[in-house]
Amino acid sequence: MSAPPTPGFTSAALVDWALRFAGEEIRPDAARQLDLILLDTLACALGATREGNAALVMRVVERLGGAPLCTLPGSRLRTSLPLATLATGTLIRDLDLNDTYYGPRQSGHPSEIIGAALAAAEIAGASGADLRRAIRLGYEVYGRLLDLADPGSAWDHVSVAGIATAVMTGWLLRLPPAALAHAVDLAATHSATLGEVRSGRVSGAKSVASSMVSHTAAMLTLLAAEGLTGPGAALAGERGFARLVLDGADIARLVAMEGPDRLLSVGLKPFPGFSLGQGPMMAAVRLRQQTDVAASRAIRLAVADTGRARMRVSPGPGQVPQTAEEADHSLHVLVALALLDGEVSQHQIEARRWRDPDVAGLIARLEIAIDPALTPVRDLPCRLEATGPDGRVVSVSLPATPGSPQNPLSRQEVEVKFLRYSADVLPPARQRDLLGLLETLETAPGVGPLLACLACP
């Protein structure tokens, strides 16, 4: 391991930069993207209120209670800042439908920290403009940290969520700079998450990984506000975050990076499932329209050479998943569902559709391989082809994954996604009200009406 990076760098320097960044005017392109991200994130949260690990977390939060300060989407419950951060973050993540940051070194899902922003904004009585600025700040810290991270790290990418959450919530709660620096140091000390959370037979731990980190960071931020201090060398010390979790990266670069807002490198998912599967699912929907999949002699999928691809193309849990978490991280399952049903939805995953004989039979015939010719790998290109009984090959190629920054979803597509996934929770009139409140959020004096609209009618 290399020498400790920039040992003189402290959280005070990060806080000084963050306060300046949060005070900047948001550029129009970033503002449009921020609005889409928030709408998409609320769609994901509302769509997850009835089933799965999010419902489990909500039951535990209800039993724990907590000061009734914060609204939970799709629920009548109100609870404390840390518990609201945990519950809402899990709701956002549970369907594996939320956003992806496509960084030059690592990817992640920054929308999972928005639960903390909503809760802190409600407690602070923040304006709509402040909520938007806080989310922009949280995304920037999250993305910059991932830009420093080693792609081969043994630590999961959610390890950066704690620092991002502390900076974001501390700014919303208007902590003095010294207290906010302690919140950052405390969060950095307690955020590391094992990469095993997303490896092999994926467990339910994946759906709470980020929200647990943010929950802890939110609690630590409240403690810092009361005077709890953190280790001053937590970021750059000999045993600090940069040396251990960022594998020796020079964390001083965190405040020196240039370029457009990191949220402009965020993509939104059209389908539930991990980001690598978005392109293959869309290719499967299109291939199904061009050929008789059931009559095909062979079906082959080629994907770009990424770390996630190497984890998912080999035979193993992905071909015979045991849990919903394994299924939505299985290229075999996701492609087979799209080929047979023309879509992939949370209802198929919840119903264990992958166990049906027709899906299992197609998975057995599906060949998946890495094609080094598919570049650039950051765009996650793919090619899906089927060979018919007469030997004719029908192929669908996607140079960039649907919903990625290079192939983004439109405002209309995101609204359709919101209406679809919130339909079981909000009546049409409430859906329209929520869309209207989001459109005027920048000028809203408070976030109360927005959060009240999110609550269960």
VEXDREN-2710 file (C-alpha; in Angstrom, 1 decimal):
% VEXDREN-2710
k/r/px/py/pz
1/MET/0.0/0.0/0.0
2/SER/1.3/3.5/-0.9
3/ALA/2.1/6.2/1.6
4/PRO/-0.8/8.1/3.1
5/PRO/-2.1/10.6/0.6
6/THR/-1.9/14.3/1.3
7/PRO/-1.7/13.9/5.1
8/GLY/-2.3/17.6/5.6
9/PHE/-5.8/17.5/4.0
10/THR/-8.6/17.6/6.5
11/SER/-12.4/17.7/6.5
12/ALA/-12.2/21.5/7.0
13/ALA/-11.0/21.9/3.5
14/LEU/-13.8/19.7/2.1
15/VAL/-16.4/21.7/4.1
16/ASP/-14.9/25.0/2.9
17/TRP/-15.3/23.8/-0.7
18/ALA/-18.8/22.4/-0.1
19/LEU/-20.1/25.6/1.3
20/ARG/-18.9/27.5/-1.8
21/PHE/-20.2/24.8/-4.2
22/ALA/-23.7/24.8/-2.5
23/GLY/-23.9/28.5/-2.9
24/GLU/-23.4/28.5/-6.6
25/GLU/-26.2/29.0/-9.1
26/ILE/-27.2/25.8/-10.7
27/ARG/-26.6/25.8/-14.5
28/PRO/-29.7/25.1/-16.6
29/ASP/-28.5/21.7/-17.9
30/ALA/-27.8/20.6/-14.4
31/ALA/-31.1/21.9/-13.1
32/ARG/-33.0/20.0/-15.8
33/GLN/-31.1/16.8/-14.9
34/LEU/-31.7/17.3/-11.2
35/ASP/-35.4/17.6/-11.7
36/LEU/-35.5/14.4/-13.7
37/ILE/-33.4/12.6/-11.1
38/LEU/-35.7/13.7/-8.3
39/LEU/-38.9/12.6/-10.2
40/ASP/-37.3/9.3/-11.1
41/THR/-36.2/8.7/-7.5
42/LEU/-39.7/9.3/-6.2
43/ALA/-41.0/6.9/-8.7
44/CYS/-38.6/4.2/-7.5
45/ALA/-39.5/4.9/-3.8
46/LEU/-43.3/4.8/-4.3
47/GLY/-43.1/1.7/-6.4
48/ALA/-41.4/-0.2/-3.6
49/THR/-43.8/0.4/-0.8
50/ARG/-45.7/-2.8/-0.9
51/GLU/-43.3/-5.7/-1.2
52/GLY/-39.8/-6.9/-0.6
53/ASN/-37.0/-5.7/1.7
54/ALA/-38.4/-2.1/1.8
55/ALA/-41.6/-3.4/3.4
56/LEU/-39.5/-5.3/5.9
57/VAL/-37.6/-2.2/6.8
58/MET/-40.8/-0.2/7.1
59/ARG/-42.1/-2.7/9.6
60/VAL/-39.0/-2.4/11.8
61/VAL/-39.1/1.4/11.6
62/GLU/-42.8/1.3/12.7
63/ARG/-41.9/-0.8/15.7
64/LEU/-39.0/1.4/16.7
65/GLY/-41.1/4.6/16.4
66/GLY/-38.8/7.6/16.7
67/ALA/-39.6/11.3/17.0
68/PRO/-42.3/11.9/14.3
69/LEU/-40.4/14.5/12.4
70/CYS/-40.0/13.1/8.9
71/THR/-42.4/11.8/6.3
72/LEU/-42.0/8.4/4.7
73/PRO/-43.1/8.0/1.0
74/GLY/-46.2/6.0/0.5
75/SER/-46.8/5.7/4.3
76/ARG/-48.7/7.3/7.1
77/LEU/-45.7/6.8/9.3
78/ARG/-43.5/9.7/10.5
79/THR/-40.2/9.1/12.2
80/SER/-36.7/10.4/13.1
81/LEU/-34.1/11.6/10.7
82/PRO/-31.9/8.5/10.9
83/LEU/-34.8/6.1/10.6
84/ALA/-36.4/8.1/7.7
85/THR/-33.0/8.0/6.0
86/LEU/-32.9/4.2/6.3
87/ALA/-36.5/3.6/5.2
88/THR/-36.6/6.0/2.3
89/GLY/-33.2/5.0/1.1
90/THR/-34.2/1.4/1.0
91/LEU/-37.5/2.3/-0.8
92/ILE/-35.4/4.1/-3.4
93/ARG/-33.1/1.1/-3.9
94/ASP/-35.3/-2.0/-3.4
95/LEU/-36.6/-2.4/-7.0
96/ASP/-33.1/-1.9/-8.5
97/LEU/-34.7/0.8/-10.7
98/ASN/-32.9/3.9/-9.4
99/ASP/-30.2/5.9/-11.1
100/THR/-26.6/5.1/-11.9
101/TYR/-23.6/7.3/-11.8
102/TYR/-21.3/6.4/-14.8
103/GLY/-17.9/7.5/-13.5
104/PRO/-14.6/7.1/-15.3
105/ARG/-13.4/4.6/-12.6
106/GLN/-16.5/3.3/-10.7
107/SER/-20.2/3.5/-10.9
108/GLY/-22.8/3.8/-8.1
109/HIS/-26.3/4.8/-7.3
110/PRO/-26.3/8.3/-5.7
111/SER/-30.1/8.6/-5.5
112/GLU/-30.0/6.4/-2.4
113/ILE/-28.8/9.4/-0.4
114/ILE/-31.9/11.5/-1.5
115/GLY/-33.9/10.0/1.4
116/ALA/-31.5/11.7/3.8
117/ALA/-31.9/15.0/1.9
118/LEU/-35.7/14.9/2.1
119/ALA/-35.7/14.1/5.8
120/ALA/-33.2/16.8/6.7
121/ALA/-35.0/19.4/4.6
122/GLU/-38.2/18.6/6.4
123/ILE/-36.6/19.0/9.8
124/ALA/-34.8/22.2/8.8
125/GLY/-37.9/23.8/7.2
126/ALA/-35.7/24.2/4.1
127/SER/-37.0/25.8/0.9
128/GLY/-37.4/23.9/-2.3
129/ALA/-34.3/25.7/-3.7
130/ASP/-32.3/24.5/-0.7
131/LEU/-33.4/20.9/-1.2
132/ARG/-32.2/21.1/-4.8
133/ARG/-28.9/22.6/-3.9
134/ALA/-28.3/20.0/-1.2
135/ILE/-29.0/17.1/-3.6
136/ARG/-26.7/18.7/-6.2
137/LEU/-24.0/18.9/-3.5
138/GLY/-24.5/15.3/-2.3
139/TYR/-24.2/14.0/-5.9
140/GLU/-21.1/16.0/-6.5
141/VAL/-19.3/14.7/-3.3
142/TYR/-20.5/11.1/-4.1
143/GLY/-19.3/11.3/-7.7
144/ARG/-16.0/12.9/-6.9
145/LEU/-15.2/10.3/-4.3
146/LEU/-16.0/7.5/-6.8
147/ASP/-13.8/9.2/-9.4
148/LEU/-11.0/8.7/-6.9
149/ALA/-11.9/5.1/-6.0
150/ASP/-10.0/2.0/-7.3
151/PRO/-12.2/0.0/-9.8
152/GLY/-10.8/-3.2/-8.3
153/SER/-11.4/-2.2/-4.7
154/ALA/-12.6/-4.7/-2.2
155/TRP/-14.9/-2.1/-0.7
156/ASP/-18.4/-1.5/-2.1
157/HIS/-19.1/1.8/-3.8
158/VAL/-21.8/2.6/-1.1
159/SER/-18.8/3.4/1.2
160/VAL/-18.7/6.9/-0.2
161/ALA/-22.4/7.5/0.7
162/GLY/-21.6/8.4/4.3
163/ILE/-19.4/11.3/3.6
164/ALA/-21.8/12.6/0.9
165/THR/-24.7/12.2/3.3
166/ALA/-23.0/14.1/6.1
167/VAL/-22.0/17.0/3.9
168/MET/-25.5/17.2/2.4
169/THR/-27.6/16.9/5.6
170/GLY/-25.2/19.0/7.6
171/TRP/-25.5/21.8/5.1
172/LEU/-29.3/21.5/5.2
173/LEU/-29.3/21.6/9.0
174/ARG/-27.0/24.6/8.9
175/LEU/-24.3/23.1/11.1
176/PRO/-21.4/25.6/11.7
177/PRO/-18.4/24.7/9.6
178/ALA/-16.5/23.2/12.5
179/ALA/-19.4/20.9/13.5
180/LEU/-19.9/19.9/9.9
181/ALA/-16.2/19.0/9.6
182/HIS/-16.6/16.7/12.6
183/ALA/-19.7/15.1/11.0
184/VAL/-17.6/14.4/7.9
185/ASP/-14.8/12.8/10.0
186/LEU/-17.3/10.7/11.9
187/ALA/-19.1/9.5/8.7
188/ALA/-15.7/8.7/7.1
189/THR/-14.8/6.6/10.1
190/HIS/-18.0/4.5/10.0
191/SER/-18.9/4.1/6.3
192/ALA/-16.8/1.3/4.9
193/THR/-18.9/-1.5/3.4
194/LEU/-17.6/-4.9/2.2
195/GLY/-17.7/-5.6/-1.5
196/GLU/-19.2/-9.0/-0.7
197/VAL/-22.6/-7.2/-0.5
198/ARG/-22.8/-7.2/-4.3
199/SER/-20.9/-10.5/-5.1
200/GLY/-21.8/-14.1/-5.7
201/ARG/-25.2/-15.0/-4.5
202/VAL/-26.6/-11.5/-3.9
203/SER/-28.5/-11.2/-0.7
204/GLY/-31.0/-8.8/0.8
205/ALA/-28.1/-6.8/2.2
206/LYS/-27.7/-5.2/-1.2
207/SER/-31.0/-3.3/-0.9
208/VAL/-30.0/-1.8/2.5
209/ALA/-26.3/-1.3/1.9
210/SER/-26.4/2.4/1.0
211/SER/-29.3/3.3/3.3
212/MET/-27.5/1.8/6.3
213/VAL/-24.4/3.9/5.5
214/SER/-26.5/7.0/5.1
215/HIS/-28.6/6.2/8.3
216/THR/-25.3/6.0/10.3
217/ALA/-24.0/9.2/8.7
218/ALA/-27.3/11.0/9.5
219/MET/-27.1/9.9/13.1
220/LEU/-23.5/11.0/13.4
221/THR/-24.4/14.4/11.8
222/LEU/-27.0/15.0/14.6
223/LEU/-24.4/14.0/17.2
224/ALA/-21.8/16.4/15.7
225/ALA/-24.4/19.1/15.9
226/GLU/-24.6/18.4/19.6
227/GLY/-20.8/18.6/20.0
228/LEU/-19.5/15.1/19.3
229/THR/-16.0/15.3/17.7
230/GLY/-14.5/13.1/15.0
231/PRO/-10.9/12.0/14.4
232/GLY/-9.2/14.9/12.6
233/ALA/-7.2/12.6/10.3
234/ALA/-10.2/10.4/9.3
235/LEU/-9.9/11.4/5.6
236/ALA/-6.2/11.4/4.9
237/GLY/-4.5/9.8/7.9
238/GLU/-2.3/6.7/8.1
239/ARG/-5.4/4.7/8.9
240/GLY/-7.9/7.0/7.2
241/PHE/-10.6/6.7/4.5
242/ALA/-8.4/7.7/1.6
243/ARG/-5.6/5.2/2.4
244/LEU/-7.9/2.3/3.3
245/VAL/-11.2/2.6/1.5
246/LEU/-10.0/4.6/-1.6
247/ASP/-6.9/2.4/-1.8
248/GLY/-4.4/5.2/-1.4
249/ALA/-6.0/7.9/-3.6
250/ASP/-4.9/11.5/-3.1
251/ILE/-8.0/12.8/-1.5
252/ALA/-6.9/16.4/-1.8
253/ARG/-8.0/16.1/-5.4
254/LEU/-11.5/15.9/-4.2
255/VAL/-11.8/19.7/-4.0
256/ALA/-9.5/20.4/-7.0
257/MET/-11.4/18.5/-9.7
258/GLU/-12.9/20.4/-12.6
259/GLY/-15.6/19.7/-15.2
260/PRO/-19.3/19.8/-15.3
261/ASP/-21.6/18.7/-12.5
262/ARG/-21.3/14.9/-11.7
263/LEU/-25.1/14.6/-11.8
264/LEU/-24.7/15.1/-15.6
265/SER/-23.0/11.7/-15.7
266/VAL/-26.0/10.0/-14.1
267/GLY/-28.3/7.8/-16.1
268/LEU/-31.9/6.6/-15.3
269/LYS/-33.1/3.1/-15.7
270/PRO/-36.0/2.1/-18.0
271/PHE/-36.2/-1.4/-16.4
272/PRO/-35.7/-2.9/-12.9
273/GLY/-32.4/-4.6/-12.8
274/PHE/-28.7/-3.8/-12.5
275/SER/-27.2/-1.2/-14.9
276/LEU/-25.3/-3.7/-17.0
277/GLY/-28.6/-5.4/-17.8
278/GLN/-30.4/-2.3/-19.2
279/GLY/-29.0/-2.6/-22.7
280/PRO/-29.5/-6.4/-23.0
281/MET/-33.1/-6.0/-21.8
282/MET/-33.9/-3.3/-24.4
283/ALA/-32.1/-5.4/-27.1
284/ALA/-34.3/-8.4/-26.1
285/VAL/-37.5/-6.4/-26.3
286/ARG/-36.5/-5.3/-29.8
287/LEU/-35.3/-8.7/-31.0
288/ARG/-38.6/-10.2/-29.9
289/GLN/-40.4/-7.9/-32.3
290/GLN/-38.3/-9.2/-35.2
291/THR/-38.1/-12.9/-34.8
292/ASP/-39.8/-16.0/-33.2
293/VAL/-37.7/-16.4/-30.1
294/ALA/-39.2/-19.7/-29.2
295/ALA/-38.2/-21.2/-32.6
296/SER/-34.6/-19.9/-32.5
297/ARG/-31.9/-22.5/-32.5
298/ALA/-29.5/-20.3/-30.5
299/ILE/-29.5/-17.0/-28.8
300/ARG/-26.2/-15.2/-28.0
301/LEU/-25.6/-12.0/-26.0
302/ALA/-22.3/-10.1/-26.2
303/VAL/-21.4/-7.5/-23.7
304/ALA/-18.4/-5.1/-23.1
305/ASP/-15.5/-6.1/-20.9
306/THR/-16.2/-4.6/-17.5
307/GLY/-15.8/-5.8/-14.0
308/ARG/-19.5/-6.3/-13.6
309/ALA/-19.6/-8.3/-16.8
310/ARG/-16.9/-10.6/-15.7
311/MET/-18.8/-11.2/-12.5
312/ARG/-22.1/-12.0/-14.3
313/VAL/-21.4/-13.8/-17.5
314/SER/-19.9/-17.0/-16.1
315/PRO/-22.2/-19.9/-15.2
316/GLY/-23.3/-19.8/-11.6
317/PRO/-26.0/-18.1/-9.4
318/GLY/-27.2/-16.0/-12.3
319/GLN/-28.5/-18.9/-14.3
320/VAL/-30.4/-20.5/-11.3
321/PRO/-31.2/-17.6/-8.9
322/GLN/-32.7/-18.3/-5.5
323/THR/-33.7/-14.8/-4.6
324/ALA/-35.1/-11.6/-6.1
325/GLU/-31.8/-9.9/-5.5
326/GLU/-30.0/-12.6/-7.5
327/ALA/-32.6/-12.4/-10.3
328/ASP/-32.4/-8.7/-10.9
329/HIS/-28.6/-9.1/-11.1
330/SER/-28.8/-11.9/-13.6
331/LEU/-28.2/-11.2/-17.2
332/HIS/-29.7/-14.7/-18.0
333/VAL/-32.9/-14.0/-16.2
334/LEU/-33.4/-10.4/-17.3
335/VAL/-32.8/-11.2/-21.0
336/ALA/-35.0/-14.3/-20.9
337/LEU/-37.9/-12.4/-19.3
338/ALA/-37.7/-9.6/-21.9
339/LEU/-37.5/-12.1/-24.8
340/LEU/-40.5/-14.1/-23.6
341/ASP/-42.7/-11.3/-22.1
342/GLY/-41.7/-8.2/-24.0
343/GLU/-41.0/-6.4/-20.7
344/VAL/-39.3/-6.7/-17.4
345/SER/-41.2/-5.5/-14.3
346/GLN/-41.0/-5.8/-10.6
347/HIS/-44.1/-8.0/-10.7
348/GLN/-42.2/-10.7/-12.7
349/ILE/-39.4/-10.6/-10.2
350/GLU/-41.8/-10.7/-7.2
351/ALA/-43.7/-13.6/-8.7
352/ARG/-40.5/-15.6/-9.3
353/ARG/-41.2/-15.8/-13.0
354/TRP/-37.7/-17.0/-13.6
355/ARG/-38.7/-20.4/-12.1
356/ASP/-41.3/-21.0/-14.8
357/PRO/-40.3/-23.8/-17.3
358/ASP/-40.4/-21.6/-20.4
359/VAL/-38.0/-19.1/-18.8
360/ALA/-35.7/-21.8/-17.4
361/GLY/-35.6/-23.4/-20.9
362/LEU/-34.6/-20.2/-22.6
363/ILE/-31.9/-19.5/-20.0
364/ALA/-30.4/-22.9/-20.7
365/ARG/-30.2/-22.0/-24.4
366/LEU/-28.8/-18.4/-23.9
367/GLU/-25.1/-17.9/-24.5
368/ILE/-23.5/-14.9/-22.9
369/ALA/-19.9/-13.8/-23.6
370/ILE/-17.6/-10.8/-23.3
371/ASP/-16.7/-9.2/-26.7
372/PRO/-13.6/-7.0/-26.4
373/ALA/-14.6/-5.3/-29.7
374/LEU/-17.5/-3.6/-27.9
375/THR/-16.1/-0.2/-26.9
376/PRO/-16.1/2.2/-25.2
377/VAL/-16.9/0.0/-22.2
378/ARG/-18.2/2.9/-20.1
379/ASP/-21.2/3.1/-22.4
380/LEU/-22.0/-0.6/-21.8
381/PRO/-22.7/-1.5/-25.4
382/CYS/-24.2/-4.9/-26.2
383/ARG/-25.3/-7.1/-29.1
384/LEU/-28.0/-9.8/-29.0
385/GLU/-28.6/-12.2/-31.8
386/ALA/-30.9/-15.1/-32.5
387/THR/-30.3/-17.9/-35.1
388/GLY/-33.5/-19.2/-36.6
389/PRO/-34.3/-22.7/-37.8
390/ASP/-33.1/-21.8/-41.3
391/GLY/-29.8/-20.5/-40.1
392/ARG/-30.7/-16.8/-40.6
393/VAL/-29.3/-14.6/-37.9
394/VAL/-31.3/-11.6/-36.5
395/SER/-29.2/-9.1/-34.5
396/VAL/-29.8/-6.0/-32.4
397/SER/-26.9/-3.9/-31.3
398/LEU/-26.9/-1.0/-28.8
399/PRO/-23.9/1.3/-28.8
400/ALA/-24.9/2.8/-25.4
401/THR/-27.1/1.5/-22.7
402/PRO/-30.7/2.9/-22.6
403/GLY/-31.0/5.7/-20.0
404/SER/-27.3/6.4/-19.8
405/PRO/-25.9/9.9/-20.2
406/GLN/-25.1/9.0/-23.8
407/ASN/-28.6/7.7/-24.5
408/PRO/-30.8/9.4/-21.9
409/LEU/-34.5/9.0/-21.1
410/SER/-36.7/11.9/-22.1
411/ARG/-38.8/13.9/-19.7
412/GLN/-41.9/12.2/-21.1
413/GLU/-40.3/8.7/-20.5
414/VAL/-39.5/9.6/-16.9
415/GLU/-43.0/10.9/-16.3
416/VAL/-44.5/7.7/-17.7
417/LYS/-42.2/5.7/-15.4
418/PHE/-43.4/7.9/-12.4
419/LEU/-47.1/7.4/-13.3
420/ARG/-46.6/3.6/-13.7
421/TYR/-44.7/3.0/-10.4
422/SER/-46.7/5.4/-8.2
423/ALA/-50.1/4.2/-9.5
424/ASP/-50.6/1.6/-6.7
425/VAL/-49.9/4.2/-4.0
426/LEU/-51.1/7.6/-5.2
427/PRO/-54.5/8.3/-6.9
428/PRO/-54.3/10.2/-10.2
429/ALA/-55.1/13.5/-8.7
430/ARG/-52.3/13.1/-6.2
431/GLN/-49.9/12.1/-9.0
432/ARG/-50.8/15.3/-10.9
433/ASP/-50.3/17.4/-7.8
434/LEU/-46.9/15.9/-7.1
435/LEU/-45.8/16.5/-10.7
436/GLY/-46.9/20.2/-10.3
437/LEU/-45.1/20.6/-7.0
438/LEU/-41.9/19.2/-8.5
439/GLU/-42.1/21.7/-11.4
440/THR/-42.3/24.6/-9.1
441/LEU/-39.9/23.3/-6.4
442/GLU/-37.2/25.9/-7.0
443/THR/-39.5/28.7/-5.9
444/ALA/-41.3/26.8/-3.2
445/PRO/-40.8/28.4/0.3
446/GLY/-40.8/25.0/1.9
447/VAL/-40.8/21.3/1.1
448/GLY/-43.8/20.5/3.4
449/PRO/-46.4/20.4/0.6
450/LEU/-44.2/18.1/-1.5
451/LEU/-43.6/15.7/1.4
452/ALA/-47.3/15.7/2.4
453/CYS/-48.1/14.8/-1.2
454/LEU/-45.8/11.8/-0.9
455/ALA/-47.5/10.4/2.2
456/CYS/-50.1/7.7/1.9
457/PRO/-53.5/9.2/1.2
END
